Amino acid sequence: MTETEARWTQRVRAWKASGATAQEFAQGRGYAGSTLRWWSSRLGNKVREVSSKAVPVPVSSVRMVRAVLVAPRCPPQPLLVRVGSASVEVRRGFDGPLLREVVEALGGAS
């Protein structure tokens, strides 16, 4: 493998590991996404042979994604705890020790 092929092999592996498109990965690196795709095609099996091995990805090629958690459309149903004839409705984030005291006070725990 030539020095040029080795350099492009490393670039193609880092690109594939990044999950970015060729255009996104190549941006600001001094080469075009189309060149990256061409080298990927040309190297073919040479890149695939070791694709199952861990390939260190330079920090500059890591793509950061901001995750946004979305609340469910309908709030979770409360849990109804019955102790004898009494009922206690418990919702997410309840105070466990307080619930234990309530159940004990209602005579449901020994």
C-alpha positions in Angstrom: 0.0 0.0 0.0 1.4 3.4 -0.9 1.6 6.3 1.5 -1.3 8.0 -0.3 -3.4 4.9 -0.1 -2.6 4.6 3.6 -3.6 8.2 4.2 -6.9 7.8 2.4 -7.6 4.5 4.0 -7.4 6.2 7.4 -9.6 9.0 6.2 -12.2 6.6 4.8 -12.2 4.5 8.0 -12.7 7.6 10.1 -15.5 8.9 7.9 -17.3 5.5 8.0 -16.9 5.4 11.8 -18.3 8.9 12.2 -21.7 8.3 10.8 -21.6 11.6 8.9 -22.2 12.0 5.2 -19.1 12.3 3.0 -19.8 16.0 2.5 -20.2 16.7 6.2 -17.1 14.8 7.1 -14.9 16.4 4.4 -16.0 19.9 5.2 -13.1 22.0 6.4 -10.6 19.2 5.9 -9.1 20.3 2.5 -10.8 17.7 0.3 -14.2 17.1 -1.2 -16.8 14.6 -0.1 -16.8 13.3 -3.7 -13.1 12.6 -3.4 -13.7 10.7 -0.1 -16.4 8.6 -1.8 -14.1 7.9 -4.8 -11.3 6.7 -2.5 -13.7 4.6 -0.5 -14.8 2.9 -3.8 -11.2 2.5 -5.0 -9.9 1.1 -1.8 -13.0 -1.2 -1.4 -11.9 -4.4 0.3 -8.8 -2.8 1.8 -11.0 -0.7 4.0 -13.6 -3.4 4.6 -11.0 -6.0 5.7 -10.4 -4.1 8.9 -13.7 -2.4 9.3 -14.7 -4.8 12.1 -11.6 -3.8 14.1 -11.7 -0.7 16.3 -10.3 2.3 14.4 -9.3 5.3 16.4 -11.2 8.3 15.2 -9.4 11.7 15.5 -11.2 14.1 17.8 -11.6 16.5 14.9 -13.8 14.0 13.1 -16.3 13.4 16.0 -19.7 14.7 15.2 -21.5 16.1 18.3 -25.3 15.7 18.4 -27.5 17.4 20.9 -30.2 15.1 22.2 -33.6 16.5 23.2 -35.9 14.5 25.4 -39.5 14.9 24.5 -42.1 14.3 27.2 -44.8 11.7 26.3 -48.0 13.2 24.8 -50.1 12.0 27.7 -48.8 11.9 31.2 -48.2 8.5 32.7 -51.1 7.1 34.6 -50.9 7.3 38.4 -50.4 4.1 40.5 -53.3 3.5 42.8 -52.2 1.9 46.1 -55.1 0.4 48.2 -54.7 -0.4 51.8 -57.9 -1.7 53.3 -60.6 0.7 52.3 -58.1 3.6 51.8 -56.6 4.5 48.4 -53.5 6.5 47.7 -52.6 7.8 44.3 -48.9 7.8 43.5 -47.4 9.6 40.6 -44.0 9.6 39.1 -41.4 11.2 41.4 -43.2 10.3 44.6 -41.5 10.3 47.9 -40.9 6.6 48.7 -40.2 7.0 52.5 -43.4 9.1 52.8 -45.4 6.5 51.0 -44.1 3.8 53.3 -45.1 5.9 56.4 -48.6 6.4 54.9 -49.0 2.6 54.2 -47.8 1.8 57.7 -50.2 4.4 59.2 -53.1 2.8 57.3 -52.1 -0.6 58.8 -51.0 -2.2 55.6 -47.4 -3.0 56.6 -46.1 -5.0 59.6 
